[in-house]
Amino acid sequence: MISLIILMGIGILFIRLLFIPDASKEEIECISNNSKLYVNMGCRLCENQRDILGNHFGLIDILDCSLFPYVCMENEIRVFPTWIIKNETHLGILSLEELKELAGCK
């Protein structure tokens, strides 16, 4: 029974990964130029956001509030993940499509 549950979980993850939309390098650079992502070490939702960004995660402008708490306090960041896109605050996980649209990268 446990094996079946594990296999189902792996199958769902695989199918989910197949249908995650991707973005071009230019679109990711555009998102990065127009946004900043605030995360906190150990934040489960931040890990989900990282998964959505996939291989592009390292190209995004990211600040970890557990390492720089004073910066987050100054910017009134209290929820993670938080995106600042074109000087507007967006709380929670955003899809690549949402990021492209909000950053004006479509």
Summary of the structure (lengths in Angstrom):
residues: 106
radius of gyration: 15.5
end to end distance: 45.7
largest distance: 50.6
contacts: 265
relative contact order: 0.19
helix: 52%
strand: 15%
